Amino acid sequence: MHRVVLVVDENSNPFEMSCAIEVFGLERPELGRRLYDFRLCAAAPTTRMRDGFFSLTGVAGLEAVDDADTLIVPNRPDTDTPRSPEVLDAVRRAHARGARLIGFCSGAFTLAEAGLLDGRRAACHWMWGASFRARFPQVELEPDVLFVDDGDILTASGSASALDLALHVVRRDHGAEIANAVSRRLVFAAHRDGGQRQFVERPVPEVPDESLAPLLAWAQEHLAEPLTVAGLAARAAVSSATLHRRFRAQLGTTPLAWLTGERVALACRLIERGEERLDVVAARSGLGTAANLRARLRRETGLSPSAYRRRFGPATGEALLV
């Protein structure tokens, strides 16, 4: 059985560890078998997890790395402190004998410190993109994607995308049907393409007096209507220039860019819920035409409507229940 080993290092993130356990470590009674032989290991008998939330004990030592077919390397929020030499040596040994390597979130820093990403593609969280490039200029960083599959080394951009990459690995190893069964068990989207951009949530700010929250809430309820920046400014009782300044200050974007993003997000939700008629999606989301929908969806997500439907639409007519 394919053995997956996850290395836990000082100050590692519990979330990504839990993602790996959930996808690779659990029994799958609905499938009638276990998919992987999974184990945790660490360099020390007791490992303090992130921010001292708890300490991990009772796991194998680093010798477990030498039996791994797939090795998940450590990640942690403190990206400036070098990884321990013994952990980096274990990662290099695994790579030298042909093990597949996976880095979740800041795990890309571990792989880069081990010297294994030079000249290769990798993903990391957008917050650390500039820092990563400065420290590892030989790595071809793709900061605006969910994950990168570069063959024997795979990296995920952020915490939640660890699940996306883990399910991608299951799909590679066991096929789409098994991966979909695992995703249903997780109540998680079956497949978000690795090239999909890292979506940054557009928050509705809770700012008194000049808050945009009421205007944003109203606009989200009227996306199908022919909204304009001038019309939004009039509704907020400010000039268009003032509205632009407030959007820049509170959301870091322009009114038109925000409006387009919201319409694309609504179009995506309609497709995910099973609407197949592009003209209907375009009309209800305010994007107007199927041609504009195709162009905007590809620009915002990197996917065509048909590709988006294949990845996120209801599988065989079944809705995702929550």
C-alpha positions as CSV (number, residue, x, y, z in Angstrom):
1,M,0.0,0.0,0.0
2,H,1.2,3.5,-0.9
3,R,2.7,5.0,2.3
4,V,2.2,8.7,3.1
5,V,4.3,10.2,5.8
6,L,3.8,13.7,7.2
7,V,6.6,15.4,9.1
8,V,5.6,17.6,12.0
9,D,8.2,20.2,13.0
10,E,8.3,22.8,15.8
11,N,5.4,25.3,15.5
12,S,3.7,23.4,12.6
13,N,0.1,24.3,11.7
14,P,-2.5,21.9,13.1
15,F,-4.9,22.6,10.3
16,E,-2.8,21.2,7.5
17,M,-1.9,18.2,9.6
18,S,-5.6,17.5,10.1
19,C,-6.2,17.9,6.4
20,A,-3.6,15.2,5.6
21,I,-5.0,12.9,8.3
22,E,-8.5,13.4,7.0
23,V,-7.7,12.6,3.4
24,F,-4.9,10.1,3.6
25,G,-5.2,8.6,7.1
26,L,-8.8,7.5,7.7
27,E,-10.5,4.3,6.9
28,R,-13.0,4.5,4.0
29,P,-15.8,2.1,4.9
30,E,-17.9,3.5,2.1
31,L,-15.2,2.3,-0.3
32,G,-14.5,-0.9,1.5
33,R,-10.8,-0.2,2.0
34,R,-8.1,2.1,3.2
35,L,-6.5,4.2,0.4
36,Y,-3.2,4.8,2.1
37,D,-0.9,3.7,4.8
38,F,-0.5,7.0,6.7
39,R,1.7,8.0,9.6
40,L,3.0,11.0,11.4
41,C,6.6,11.5,12.4
42,A,8.7,14.2,14.1
43,A,12.3,15.0,14.9
44,A,11.7,15.1,18.6
45,P,9.6,12.9,21.0
46,T,7.5,16.0,21.9
47,T,6.7,18.7,19.3
48,R,5.2,22.0,20.2
49,M,2.5,22.9,17.7
50,R,1.7,26.4,16.4
51,D,1.4,29.1,19.1
52,G,1.7,26.4,21.8
53,F,-1.9,25.3,21.3
54,F,-0.8,21.7,22.2
55,S,2.2,19.4,22.0
56,L,2.3,16.3,19.8
57,T,3.8,13.1,21.3
58,G,3.7,9.4,20.5
59,V,4.5,9.6,16.8
60,A,7.4,8.0,14.9
61,G,10.8,9.5,14.6
62,L,12.3,10.8,11.4
63,E,13.3,7.3,10.4
64,A,9.8,6.9,9.1
65,V,10.7,9.3,6.3
66,D,12.9,6.6,4.7
67,D,9.8,4.4,4.1
68,A,7.6,7.1,2.6
69,D,6.3,6.9,-1.0
70,T,4.8,10.4,-0.5
71,L,6.3,12.8,2.0
72,I,4.4,15.8,3.3
73,V,6.9,18.4,4.6
74,P,6.5,20.7,7.6
75,N,4.9,24.1,7.3
76,R,4.5,26.8,9.9
77,P,3.6,30.5,10.0
78,D,7.1,31.6,11.0
79,T,8.7,31.5,7.6
80,D,11.8,33.4,8.6
81,T,13.2,30.9,11.0
82,P,15.2,28.1,9.2
83,R,14.0,24.6,9.4
84,S,16.0,22.1,11.5
85,P,18.9,20.6,9.6
86,E,17.8,17.0,10.4
87,V,14.4,17.7,8.9
88,L,15.9,19.2,5.8
89,D,18.3,16.2,5.5
90,A,15.4,13.8,5.8
91,V,13.5,15.6,3.0
92,R,16.5,15.5,0.7
93,R,16.9,11.8,1.4
94,A,13.3,11.1,0.5
95,H,13.6,13.1,-2.8
96,A,16.9,11.4,-3.7
97,R,15.3,8.0,-3.6
98,G,12.3,9.1,-5.6
99,A,9.6,9.8,-3.1
100,R,6.9,12.3,-4.0
101,L,7.0,15.5,-2.0
102,I,4.1,17.7,-1.0
103,G,4.2,21.1,0.7
104,F,1.1,22.7,2.1
105,C,1.0,26.5,2.4
106,S,4.4,27.6,3.8
107,G,5.7,24.1,3.2
108,A,7.1,25.5,0.0
109,F,9.7,27.3,2.2
110,T,10.8,23.9,3.6
111,L,11.2,22.5,0.1
112,A,13.1,25.6,-1.1
113,E,15.4,25.5,1.9
114,A,16.2,21.9,1.1
115,G,17.3,23.1,-2.3
116,L,14.7,21.1,-4.2
117,L,12.7,23.8,-5.9
118,D,15.4,25.6,-7.9
119,G,14.3,25.9,-11.5
120,R,10.9,24.4,-10.6
121,R,7.4,25.7,-10.3
122,A,5.8,26.1,-6.9
123,A,2.9,27.8,-5.1
124,C,2.7,29.5,-1.7
125,H,0.3,31.8,0.1
126,W,-0.1,35.2,-1.5
127,M,0.9,36.9,1.8
128,W,4.4,35.4,1.5
129,G,4.9,35.8,-2.2
130,A,7.3,38.7,-2.0
131,S,9.3,37.2,0.8
132,F,9.6,33.9,-1.0
133,R,10.8,35.5,-4.2
134,A,13.4,37.5,-2.3
135,R,14.8,34.4,-0.5
136,F,14.5,31.9,-3.4
137,P,14.9,33.8,-6.7
138,Q,15.7,30.5,-8.5
139,V,12.2,29.1,-7.9
140,E,9.4,29.8,-10.5
141,L,6.8,31.0,-8.0
142,E,3.2,31.0,-9.1
143,P,1.6,33.1,-6.3
144,D,-1.9,33.4,-7.8
145,V,-2.9,29.7,-8.0
146,L,-4.3,27.2,-5.6
147,F,-1.7,24.6,-6.1
148,V,1.1,23.5,-8.5
149,D,1.6,19.9,-9.6
150,D,5.2,19.7,-10.8
151,G,5.3,16.0,-11.1
152,D,7.2,14.6,-8.1
153,I,6.9,17.8,-6.1
154,L,3.5,19.4,-5.4
155,T,2.8,22.6,-3.5
156,A,-0.4,24.2,-2.2
157,S,-0.9,27.9,-1.7
158,G,-2.8,28.2,1.5
159,S,-4.4,26.4,4.4
160,A,-7.7,25.5,2.7
161,S,-6.0,24.6,-0.6
162,A,-4.3,21.8,1.3
163,L,-7.6,20.0,0.9
164,D,-7.7,20.8,-2.8
165,L,-4.2,19.5,-3.4
166,A,-4.8,16.4,-1.2
167,L,-7.9,15.5,-3.3
168,H,-5.9,16.1,-6.4
169,V,-3.4,13.6,-5.2
170,V,-6.2,11.1,-4.5
171,R,-7.5,11.7,-8.0
172,R,-4.0,11.1,-9.5
173,D,-3.6,7.9,-7.5
174,H,-7.1,6.4,-7.5
175,G,-9.1,8.2,-10.2
176,A,-11.9,10.7,-10.2
177,E,-14.6,8.4,-8.8
178,I,-12.7,7.7,-5.6
179,A,-11.7,11.3,-5.2
180,N,-15.3,12.4,-5.5
181,A,-16.3,9.8,-2.9
182,V,-13.7,11.2,-0.5
183,S,-14.8,14.8,-1.2
184,R,-18.4,13.9,-0.5
185,R,-17.4,12.4,2.8
186,L,-15.7,15.7,3.5
187,V,-18.7,17.7,2.3
188,F,-16.1,19.6,0.2
189,A,-16.0,20.7,-3.4
190,A,-14.9,17.7,-5.5
191,H,-12.4,19.6,-7.5
192,R,-11.0,23.1,-7.7
193,D,-8.5,23.3,-10.5
194,G,-4.9,24.0,-9.4
195,G,-4.7,26.9,-11.9
196,Q,-7.7,28.6,-10.3
197,R,-6.7,31.8,-8.8
198,Q,-6.4,32.3,-5.0
199,F,-9.7,34.1,-4.4
200,V,-9.5,36.8,-1.8
201,E,-12.9,37.3,-0.1
202,R,-14.4,40.7,-0.6
203,P,-15.5,41.6,2.9
204,V,-18.4,43.9,3.7
205,P,-16.6,46.4,6.0
206,E,-18.2,47.2,9.4
207,V,-17.1,50.9,9.4
208,P,-19.5,53.6,10.9
209,D,-20.4,56.8,9.2
210,E,-18.8,56.4,5.7
211,S,-19.2,52.6,5.6
212,L,-19.9,51.1,2.2
213,A,-21.7,48.2,3.8
214,P,-25.3,49.3,3.1
215,L,-24.4,50.1,-0.5
216,L,-22.6,46.8,-1.1
217,A,-25.4,44.8,0.4
218,W,-27.9,46.6,-1.8
219,A,-25.8,46.1,-4.9
220,Q,-25.4,42.4,-4.2
221,E,-29.2,42.1,-4.3
222,H,-29.4,43.9,-7.6
223,L,-26.6,42.5,-9.7
224,A,-28.9,41.6,-12.6
225,E,-29.8,45.2,-13.0
226,P,-27.7,47.6,-15.2
227,L,-25.7,49.1,-12.3
228,T,-23.2,51.8,-13.0
229,V,-20.6,53.6,-10.9
230,A,-22.5,56.9,-11.3
231,G,-25.7,55.1,-10.2
232,L,-24.0,53.6,-7.1
233,A,-22.5,57.0,-6.2
234,A,-25.9,58.6,-6.5
235,R,-27.4,56.0,-4.2
236,A,-24.7,56.6,-1.7
237,A,-25.2,60.4,-2.1
238,V,-21.6,61.0,-2.9
239,S,-19.7,62.0,-6.1
240,S,-18.2,59.3,-8.3
241,A,-14.7,60.5,-7.2
242,T,-15.6,60.1,-3.5
243,L,-17.0,56.7,-4.1
244,H,-13.8,55.7,-5.8
245,R,-11.8,57.0,-2.9
246,R,-13.9,55.0,-0.4
247,F,-13.6,51.8,-2.4
248,R,-9.9,52.2,-2.6
249,A,-9.6,52.9,1.1
250,Q,-11.9,50.2,2.4
251,L,-11.7,47.5,-0.2
252,G,-8.5,48.2,-2.1
253,T,-10.2,48.2,-5.5
254,T,-12.5,50.3,-7.7
255,P,-16.3,50.2,-7.8
256,L,-16.3,48.7,-11.3
257,A,-13.8,46.0,-10.4
258,W,-15.8,45.1,-7.3
259,L,-19.0,45.0,-9.2
260,T,-17.5,42.8,-11.9
261,G,-16.1,40.5,-9.3
262,E,-19.4,40.1,-7.5
263,R,-21.2,39.3,-10.8
264,V,-18.6,36.7,-11.7
265,A,-19.0,35.2,-8.2
266,L,-22.7,35.0,-8.6
267,A,-22.3,33.4,-12.0
268,C,-20.0,30.8,-10.4
269,R,-22.6,30.0,-7.8
270,L,-25.3,29.6,-10.4
271,I,-23.1,27.2,-12.4
272,E,-22.3,25.3,-9.2
273,R,-26.0,24.9,-8.4
274,G,-26.6,23.3,-11.8
275,E,-27.7,26.1,-14.2
276,E,-26.4,25.0,-17.6
277,R,-27.9,27.8,-19.8
278,L,-25.1,30.4,-20.2
279,D,-27.5,33.1,-21.3
280,V,-29.5,32.6,-18.1
281,V,-26.4,32.7,-16.0
282,A,-25.2,35.9,-17.8
283,A,-28.6,37.6,-17.4
284,R,-29.1,36.7,-13.7
285,S,-25.5,37.7,-12.8
286,G,-25.6,41.0,-14.7
287,L,-22.9,40.0,-17.1
288,G,-25.2,40.5,-20.0
289,T,-24.2,38.0,-22.7
290,A,-22.8,34.5,-22.8
291,A,-19.7,35.9,-24.6
292,N,-19.0,38.4,-21.8
293,L,-19.6,35.6,-19.2
294,R,-17.0,33.4,-20.9
295,A,-14.5,36.3,-21.0
296,R,-15.0,37.4,-17.5
297,L,-15.1,33.9,-16.0
298,R,-11.9,33.0,-17.7
299,R,-10.2,36.2,-16.6
300,E,-11.3,35.9,-13.0
301,T,-11.0,32.1,-12.4
302,G,-8.7,31.0,-15.2
303,L,-11.5,28.6,-16.4
304,S,-14.1,28.5,-19.2
305,P,-17.7,28.0,-18.1
306,S,-17.7,24.4,-19.3
307,A,-14.4,23.7,-17.4
308,Y,-15.8,25.4,-14.3
309,R,-19.0,23.3,-14.6
310,R,-17.0,20.1,-14.9
311,R,-15.0,20.9,-11.8
312,F,-17.6,22.5,-9.6
313,G,-21.1,21.7,-10.9
314,P,-23.3,19.1,-9.3
315,A,-21.9,15.6,-10.0
316,T,-24.4,13.4,-11.8
317,G,-27.2,15.7,-10.7
318,E,-26.4,15.5,-7.0
319,A,-26.2,18.7,-5.0
320,L,-23.6,19.2,-2.3
321,L,-25.5,19.0,1.0
322,V,-24.4,21.1,4.0
